[in-house]
């Protein structure tokens, strides 16, 4: 049986939908190339790449992502979404796709597809049979045709097509099990069909049942992203599913991020945003953390907003020359031009906080110009009478904004990641604000970085085990040598936490 991981793309992000509804999207990663590399590292040989933007728009949108994955991995990629013209088909094949998945066009323009099959060969094509109440759905599942599933498959089977990807839309994203009966019916009628089952896989038992029913292949997405299937379970010696052996034991690995608060060109750290003390040269610290195995870095110019000045572009340029890991920069960013300068000088992401509260449209402008994956919404909040309120200007100014409502609005505007700092916990080394982080991770559909309160390795373990955050950020425990990053990562791995 062939296991095929899936990456669905919206706005350059890796997402999953529920029952094909675009307003249910959940973002699992802002870096599809990195995700593809992890699949490759895990031993997979194929990838199902879906351009949901293209499916909705009626033309290929995410061609650059396809080309990146094809040129920088060894994965055999089948690509679908928005292929409506031969020019688009040629572009997709030229970008490196081994096969193309055709859905809507197969319904709407069968004569054109018949010509393509004659010209490019039946093996080039996978027919996407997306089923809604027994009928074929089209246009990114936004419309339902009058075609019956079996008649649809038969029409292309007669033309030599043997690869069909069948998704029962009612099962998709529900994690309640695949449409076993449907797939069995298809295989009974077309016993030599290379059927690819898609939708609903909730665990390894579903995969085993598909295999026992002689279903040739299955696409798996959400079950992997949500951690319901460990890639270790899919290793060849454990399950016999046909992927190669690998020491890779997880997928969405957690990130460890040192944070450098910058004031007057120096790294500083305080308690509850007060009583700052010097922690060293930021450029030297950045190189040290990069060499130590940190996954990312965050630089926050903590007094830039209240002093009305811009983040130091010079320092960003020097840091970029010293490290080989992504880094985010924030503080004093009030315009697209501010962000442009930082990104052009080596920053990978920009973080906005006070300026976004004062001008929420800034988030949208930044996302539209640079992509959601570049925009981190930083939120400093404090619990008051059971409610988490947002603070501005390095914690100096209180607002009436609710943490969770503001986070959701920021994501709706285009923020690709949330960096939440609990002011109550900051610098106390008493642990992260677990309850608030857990609620926040359930509230928004983008990665969450936990910040504030870490004082031990156990605190990292707690935040990853008890909440669904994607990364944990700390400062003083790293700056003052209380925790070494290699030692921390070994500790987390020994506690079965999937860490990069």
C-alpha positions as CSV (number, residue, x, y, z in Angstrom):
1,X,0.0,0.0,0.0
2,X,1.3,3.5,-0.9
3,X,1.0,6.1,1.8
4,X,0.9,9.6,0.3
5,X,1.2,12.7,2.6
6,X,-0.8,15.8,1.6
7,X,0.0,19.5,1.6
8,X,-3.0,21.8,0.9
9,X,-2.1,25.4,0.1
10,X,-3.9,28.7,0.8
11,X,-2.0,32.0,0.7
12,X,1.3,30.0,0.7
13,X,0.4,28.3,4.0
14,X,-0.1,24.6,4.6
15,X,-3.7,24.2,5.7
16,X,-6.5,21.7,6.1
17,X,-10.2,22.3,5.6
18,X,-13.2,20.5,7.0
19,X,-15.7,19.1,4.4
20,X,-14.0,21.4,1.9
21,X,-15.2,24.6,3.4
22,X,-12.7,27.4,3.0
23,X,-13.8,29.2,6.1
24,X,-12.8,26.2,8.2
25,X,-9.1,26.4,7.2
26,X,-6.6,25.7,9.9
27,X,-3.0,26.6,9.3
28,X,-0.4,24.0,10.3
29,X,2.7,25.6,8.8
30,X,3.7,28.7,7.0
31,X,6.6,26.9,5.2
32,X,5.4,24.2,2.8
33,X,9.0,23.5,1.6
34,X,10.1,22.7,5.1
35,X,7.1,20.5,5.6
36,X,7.8,18.7,2.3
37,X,11.4,18.2,3.4
38,X,10.2,16.6,6.7
39,X,8.1,14.2,4.7
40,X,11.1,13.3,2.6
41,X,13.2,12.9,5.7
42,X,10.6,10.5,7.1
43,X,11.1,8.2,4.1
44,X,8.1,9.1,1.9
45,X,8.6,9.1,-1.8
46,X,5.4,10.8,-2.9
47,X,3.5,14.0,-2.1
48,X,0.0,15.1,-2.9
49,X,0.1,18.9,-3.4
50,X,-3.1,20.8,-3.7
51,X,-3.4,24.4,-4.8
52,X,-6.7,25.4,-3.1
53,X,-6.2,29.0,-4.2
54,X,-5.9,27.7,-7.7
55,X,-9.0,25.5,-7.4
56,X,-11.0,28.5,-6.3
57,X,-9.5,31.0,-8.8
58,X,-9.7,28.7,-11.8
59,X,-6.0,29.0,-12.6
60,X,-2.8,27.8,-11.0
61,X,-1.7,30.1,-8.2
62,X,1.0,28.3,-6.1
63,X,3.4,27.3,-9.0
64,X,6.4,28.7,-7.1
65,X,5.8,26.4,-4.2
66,X,5.5,23.4,-6.5
67,X,8.8,24.3,-8.2
68,X,10.6,24.8,-4.8
69,X,9.5,21.4,-3.6
70,X,10.4,19.6,-6.9
71,X,13.8,21.2,-7.1
72,X,14.8,20.9,-3.4
73,X,13.4,17.5,-2.6
74,X,13.4,14.0,-4.2
75,X,9.6,13.6,-3.7
76,X,7.5,12.6,-6.6
77,X,4.8,15.3,-6.6
78,X,1.3,15.1,-8.0
79,X,-0.2,18.5,-8.2
80,X,-3.8,19.6,-8.5
81,X,-5.9,22.7,-8.3
82,X,-6.7,25.3,-11.0
83,X,-5.3,23.5,-14.1
84,X,-7.8,24.7,-16.7
85,X,-5.6,25.4,-19.7
86,X,-2.8,23.5,-21.5
87,X,-0.5,26.4,-20.7
88,X,-1.1,25.8,-17.0
89,X,-0.6,22.0,-17.5
90,X,2.7,22.7,-19.3
91,X,3.8,25.0,-16.5
92,X,3.0,22.4,-13.8
93,X,4.9,19.7,-15.6
94,X,7.8,21.9,-16.4
95,X,7.9,22.9,-12.6
96,X,8.6,19.2,-11.9
97,X,5.2,17.5,-11.1
98,X,5.3,13.8,-12.0
99,X,1.5,13.7,-12.3
100,X,-1.3,16.2,-12.3
101,X,-4.7,15.7,-10.6
102,X,-7.6,16.9,-12.7
103,X,-11.0,17.4,-11.1
104,X,-13.3,20.2,-12.3
105,X,-12.0,20.2,-15.8
106,X,-12.6,16.5,-16.1
107,X,-16.3,17.2,-15.5
108,X,-16.7,20.5,-17.4
109,X,-14.4,19.9,-20.4
110,X,-14.1,16.1,-21.0
111,X,-13.2,16.6,-24.7
112,X,-10.3,18.8,-23.8
113,X,-9.0,16.3,-21.2
114,X,-9.4,13.5,-23.8
115,X,-7.1,15.5,-26.1
116,X,-4.5,15.9,-23.3
117,X,-4.6,12.2,-22.5
118,X,-3.9,11.4,-26.1
119,X,-1.0,14.0,-26.1
120,X,0.6,13.4,-22.7
121,X,-0.4,9.9,-21.9
122,X,-2.9,8.5,-19.5
123,X,-0.1,7.9,-16.8
124,X,0.3,11.6,-16.5
125,X,-3.1,12.1,-15.1
126,X,-4.9,11.4,-11.8
127,X,-8.6,11.9,-12.0
128,X,-9.9,13.7,-8.9
129,X,-13.3,12.2,-8.1
130,X,-14.6,14.3,-5.2
131,X,-17.9,13.0,-4.1
132,X,-20.8,14.8,-2.3
133,X,-23.9,12.7,-1.7
134,X,-23.0,10.4,-4.6
135,X,-22.4,13.3,-7.1
136,X,-19.1,14.7,-8.3
137,X,-18.2,18.1,-6.8
138,X,-16.1,20.7,-8.6
139,X,-14.5,24.2,-8.3
140,X,-12.7,23.4,-5.0
141,X,-15.9,21.6,-3.8
142,X,-17.9,24.8,-4.0
143,X,-20.3,23.3,-6.6
144,X,-21.9,19.9,-7.2
145,X,-22.4,18.5,-10.7
146,X,-25.1,16.0,-11.8
147,X,-22.5,13.2,-12.6
148,X,-22.7,9.9,-10.7
149,X,-19.4,8.7,-9.4
150,X,-19.2,5.3,-11.1
151,X,-20.2,6.7,-14.4
152,X,-17.6,9.4,-14.1
153,X,-14.8,6.9,-13.3
154,X,-16.0,4.6,-16.1
155,X,-15.8,7.4,-18.7
156,X,-12.1,7.9,-18.0
157,X,-11.3,4.2,-17.4
158,X,-12.4,3.7,-21.0
159,X,-9.7,6.2,-22.0
160,X,-7.0,4.3,-20.3
161,X,-6.9,6.2,-17.0
162,X,-6.0,4.0,-14.0
163,X,-5.2,6.6,-11.3
164,X,-8.2,8.0,-9.5
165,X,-8.2,10.0,-6.3
166,X,-11.5,9.6,-4.6
167,X,-12.5,11.9,-1.7
168,X,-15.8,11.6,0.2
169,X,-16.3,15.2,1.1
170,X,-18.5,14.4,4.1
171,X,-15.5,12.6,5.6
172,X,-12.9,15.1,4.8
173,X,-11.2,16.7,7.8
174,X,-13.7,15.0,10.2
175,X,-11.2,12.4,11.5
176,X,-14.0,9.9,11.8
177,X,-12.8,7.2,9.5
178,X,-12.7,6.9,5.7
179,X,-15.6,5.8,3.4
180,X,-14.6,2.1,3.4
181,X,-17.8,0.9,1.7
182,X,-17.4,3.4,-1.1
183,X,-13.8,2.4,-1.8
184,X,-14.7,-1.3,-1.7
185,X,-17.5,-0.7,-4.2
186,X,-15.1,1.1,-6.6
187,X,-12.5,-1.6,-6.4
188,X,-15.1,-4.3,-7.0
189,X,-16.2,-2.6,-10.2
190,X,-12.6,-1.6,-11.3
191,X,-10.3,-4.2,-9.8
192,X,-7.1,-3.0,-11.6
193,X,-7.7,0.7,-10.7
194,X,-4.9,2.5,-8.8
195,X,-7.4,4.0,-6.4
196,X,-6.2,6.6,-4.0
197,X,-8.4,6.9,-0.9
198,X,-8.7,10.3,0.6
199,X,-10.6,11.8,3.5
200,X,-11.4,10.9,7.1
201,X,-8.4,8.9,8.2
202,X,-8.3,9.1,12.0
203,X,-5.5,6.7,13.0
204,X,-3.3,3.8,12.1
205,X,-6.2,1.4,12.4
206,X,-8.0,3.1,9.5
207,X,-4.8,2.8,7.4
208,X,-4.6,-0.9,8.3
209,X,-8.2,-1.5,7.3
210,X,-7.7,0.1,4.0
211,X,-4.7,-2.0,3.4
212,X,-6.5,-5.2,4.4
213,X,-9.3,-4.2,1.9
214,X,-6.6,-4.0,-0.8
215,X,-7.0,-0.3,-1.4
216,X,-3.8,0.5,-3.4
217,X,-3.1,3.9,-1.8
218,X,-4.2,6.5,0.7
219,X,-3.6,10.2,1.1
220,X,-3.2,11.3,4.7
221,X,-3.2,14.9,5.9
222,X,-4.9,16.1,9.0
223,X,-4.4,12.9,11.0
224,X,-0.6,13.4,10.7
225,X,-0.8,17.2,11.4
226,X,-3.0,16.6,14.5
227,X,-0.6,14.0,15.8
228,X,-3.2,11.1,15.6
229,X,-0.7,9.1,13.5
230,X,2.9,9.1,14.4
231,X,5.2,8.6,11.4
232,X,7.0,6.0,13.5
233,X,3.8,3.9,13.2
234,X,4.2,4.0,9.4
235,X,7.8,2.7,9.5
236,X,8.3,-0.3,7.3
237,X,9.3,-2.7,10.1
238,X,6.3,-1.8,12.1
239,X,3.5,-1.8,9.6
240,X,4.7,-2.9,6.2
241,X,3.2,0.0,4.4
242,X,6.0,0.5,2.0
243,X,7.8,3.6,3.1
244,X,11.5,3.3,4.0
245,X,12.9,3.0,7.5
246,X,13.6,6.2,9.2
247,X,14.6,7.4,12.6
248,X,12.1,10.3,12.2
249,X,9.6,9.9,15.0
250,X,7.2,12.8,14.5
251,X,6.0,15.5,12.1
252,X,5.1,18.8,13.5
253,X,8.1,19.1,15.7
254,X,8.1,21.7,18.4
255,X,10.5,24.7,18.3
256,X,12.8,26.2,20.9
257,X,13.3,29.9,20.5
258,X,15.6,32.2,22.5
259,X,14.3,35.7,22.7
260,X,16.7,38.7,22.8
261,X,15.1,41.9,24.2
262,X,17.2,44.8,22.9
263,X,17.7,48.2,24.6
264,X,20.3,50.7,23.6
265,X,22.0,48.0,21.4
266,X,22.3,45.5,24.3
267,X,20.4,42.4,25.3
268,X,18.5,42.9,28.5
269,X,16.1,41.0,30.7
270,X,13.8,41.9,33.6
271,X,10.9,40.6,35.7
272,X,7.3,41.5,34.7
273,X,8.8,43.9,32.2
274,X,10.6,45.8,34.9
275,X,14.1,45.9,36.5
276,X,16.1,45.3,33.3
277,X,19.7,43.9,33.6
278,X,22.3,43.5,30.9
279,X,22.6,40.0,29.3
280,X,25.2,40.6,26.6
281,X,25.9,41.6,23.0
282,X,22.9,40.5,20.8
283,X,25.1,39.6,17.8
284,X,27.4,37.4,19.8
285,X,24.4,35.8,21.6
286,X,22.6,35.2,18.2
287,X,25.6,33.3,16.9
288,X,26.0,31.3,20.1
289,X,22.3,30.2,20.0
290,X,22.5,29.4,16.3
291,X,25.5,27.2,16.9
292,X,23.8,25.6,20.0
293,X,20.9,24.4,17.9
294,X,18.2,26.9,18.5
295,X,15.4,26.6,15.9
296,X,14.7,30.3,15.6
297,X,15.5,33.6,17.3
298,X,13.3,36.5,18.2
299,X,14.7,40.1,18.6
300,X,12.5,42.7,20.2
301,X,13.5,46.3,20.5
302,X,11.6,46.7,23.7
303,X,11.7,50.5,24.0
304,X,11.5,51.4,20.3
305,X,7.7,52.1,20.4
306,X,7.6,54.2,23.6
307,X,10.7,56.2,22.5
308,X,9.3,56.7,19.0
309,X,12.2,55.3,17.0
310,X,12.8,52.6,14.5
311,X,14.3,49.1,15.1
312,X,18.0,49.1,14.4
313,X,18.4,47.9,10.8
314,X,22.2,47.8,11.3
315,X,22.0,45.1,14.0
316,X,19.6,43.0,11.9
317,X,22.1,43.0,9.0
318,X,25.0,42.0,11.2
319,X,22.9,39.2,12.9
320,X,21.9,37.8,9.4
321,X,25.6,37.5,8.5
322,X,26.3,35.4,11.6
323,X,23.5,32.9,11.8
324,X,21.8,30.2,9.6
325,X,18.4,29.9,11.3
326,X,15.3,32.0,10.9
327,X,14.8,35.1,13.0
328,X,12.0,37.5,13.8
329,X,12.4,41.2,14.5
330,X,10.0,43.5,16.2
331,X,9.8,46.9,17.9
332,X,8.8,50.2,16.3
333,X,7.5,48.8,13.1
334,X,4.7,51.0,12.0
335,X,4.6,50.7,8.2
336,X,5.2,48.4,5.2
337,X,8.3,50.3,4.5
338,X,9.7,49.6,8.0
339,X,9.1,45.9,7.5
340,X,10.6,46.0,4.0
341,X,13.9,47.4,5.3
342,X,14.2,44.7,8.0
343,X,13.3,41.8,5.6
344,X,15.7,43.2,2.9
345,X,18.5,43.2,5.5
346,X,18.1,39.6,6.6
347,X,15.1,39.2,8.9
348,X,12.8,36.3,8.0
349,X,9.7,37.6,9.8
350,X,8.6,40.8,11.4
351,X,6.6,41.2,14.6
352,X,4.1,43.9,15.3
353,X,2.5,44.6,18.6
354,X,1.5,48.1,19.7
355,X,1.4,49.5,16.1
356,X,-1.0,46.7,15.1
357,X,-3.4,47.6,18.0
358,X,-3.4,51.2,17.0
359,X,-3.7,50.4,13.3
360,X,-5.1,46.9,12.8
361,X,-5.1,47.4,9.0
362,X,-1.3,47.3,9.2
363,X,-1.5,43.5,9.7
364,X,-3.5,43.2,6.4
365,X,-1.1,45.5,4.5
366,X,2.0,43.5,5.7
367,X,0.4,40.1,4.9
368,X,-0.7,41.2,1.4
369,X,2.8,42.6,0.7
370,X,5.0,39.9,2.3
371,X,2.8,36.9,2.9
372,X,1.1,35.7,6.1
373,X,4.2,33.6,7.0
374,X,6.2,36.8,7.5
375,X,3.8,38.4,9.9
376,X,4.0,37.6,13.6
377,X,1.4,39.3,15.9
378,X,3.0,39.8,19.3
379,X,0.6,40.2,22.2
380,X,1.5,41.2,25.8
381,X,-1.3,40.5,28.2
382,X,-2.1,40.5,31.9
383,X,-4.9,38.7,33.7
384,X,-7.2,41.1,35.6
385,X,-10.3,39.8,37.5
386,X,-10.3,36.7,35.4
387,X,-9.9,38.4,32.0
388,X,-6.8,38.7,29.9
389,X,-6.2,42.3,28.8
390,X,-3.8,43.5,26.2
391,X,-1.0,46.0,27.0
392,X,1.0,48.3,24.7
393,X,4.4,50.0,24.7
394,X,6.4,47.3,26.4
395,X,3.6,46.7,29.0
396,X,3.3,50.4,29.9
397,X,-0.2,51.1,28.6
398,X,-3.3,49.1,29.5
399,X,-6.1,48.6,26.9
400,X,-9.6,47.1,27.1
401,X,-8.8,44.6,24.4
402,X,-9.4,40.9,25.2
403,X,-6.4,38.7,24.5
404,X,-8.4,36.0,22.7
405,X,-10.6,38.4,20.7
406,X,-7.6,40.4,19.6
407,X,-5.7,37.3,18.6
408,X,-8.6,36.1,16.4
409,X,-9.0,39.5,14.8
410,X,-5.2,39.6,14.1
411,X,-5.4,36.2,12.4
412,X,-8.4,37.2,10.4
413,X,-6.5,40.2,9.2
414,X,-3.5,38.0,8.0
415,X,-1.2,37.3,10.9
416,X,0.5,34.0,10.3
417,X,1.7,33.4,13.9
418,X,0.9,34.6,17.4
419,X,3.6,35.4,20.0
420,X,1.8,35.6,23.3
421,X,3.7,36.9,26.4
422,X,2.1,36.6,29.8
423,X,3.2,39.7,31.7
424,X,2.2,38.1,35.0
425,X,4.6,35.2,34.3
426,X,7.4,37.1,32.5
427,X,10.8,36.7,34.2
428,X,9.3,34.9,37.3
429,X,10.6,31.5,36.2
430,X,7.4,30.0,37.7
431,X,6.2,28.5,34.4
432,X,4.2,29.4,31.4
433,X,0.6,30.6,31.6
434,X,-0.7,27.2,30.6
435,X,-4.4,27.8,30.9
436,X,-4.3,30.9,28.7
437,X,-2.0,29.3,26.2
438,X,-4.3,26.2,25.9
439,X,-7.3,28.4,25.3
440,X,-5.4,30.6,22.8
441,X,-4.2,27.6,20.8
442,X,-7.9,26.4,20.5
443,X,-9.0,29.8,19.6
444,X,-6.9,30.5,16.5
445,X,-5.7,28.4,13.6
446,X,-2.1,29.6,13.3
447,X,1.0,28.6,15.2
448,X,1.4,29.9,18.7
449,X,4.7,30.8,20.4
450,X,4.5,30.6,24.2
451,X,6.4,33.3,26.1
452,X,6.8,34.4,29.7
453,X,7.7,32.5,32.9
454,X,10.0,29.6,31.8
455,X,12.5,28.7,34.5
456,X,13.3,25.0,34.0
457,X,13.3,22.2,31.5
458,X,10.2,20.9,33.1
459,X,8.4,24.1,32.1
460,X,9.2,23.4,28.5
461,X,7.8,19.9,28.9
462,X,4.7,21.1,30.5
463,X,3.8,23.7,27.9
464,X,4.3,21.1,25.1
465,X,2.4,18.4,26.8
466,X,-0.5,20.4,28.3
467,X,-1.2,22.8,25.4
468,X,-1.1,22.7,21.6
469,X,1.5,25.5,21.2
470,X,4.0,25.2,18.4
471,X,7.0,26.8,20.0
472,X,8.3,27.9,23.4
473,X,10.3,31.1,23.9
474,X,12.6,31.9,26.8
475,X,15.3,34.5,27.6
476,X,17.0,34.6,31.0
477,X,17.4,30.8,31.4
478,X,19.4,30.8,28.1
479,X,21.2,34.2,28.6
480,X,22.5,33.4,32.0
481,X,23.5,29.8,31.3
482,X,20.8,28.1,33.4
483,X,19.7,25.8,30.5
484,X,21.8,24.7,27.6
485,X,19.8,24.2,24.4
486,X,21.3,20.8,23.4
487,X,20.6,19.5,26.9
488,X,17.1,20.8,26.8
489,X,16.4,19.1,23.5
490,X,17.7,15.8,24.7
491,X,15.5,16.1,27.8
492,X,12.4,16.8,25.7
493,X,13.2,13.9,23.3
494,X,13.6,11.6,26.3
495,X,10.1,12.7,27.4
496,X,8.7,11.7,24.0
497,X,8.2,15.3,22.8
498,X,8.9,15.7,19.1
499,X,11.4,18.4,18.9
500,X,13.4,19.6,15.9
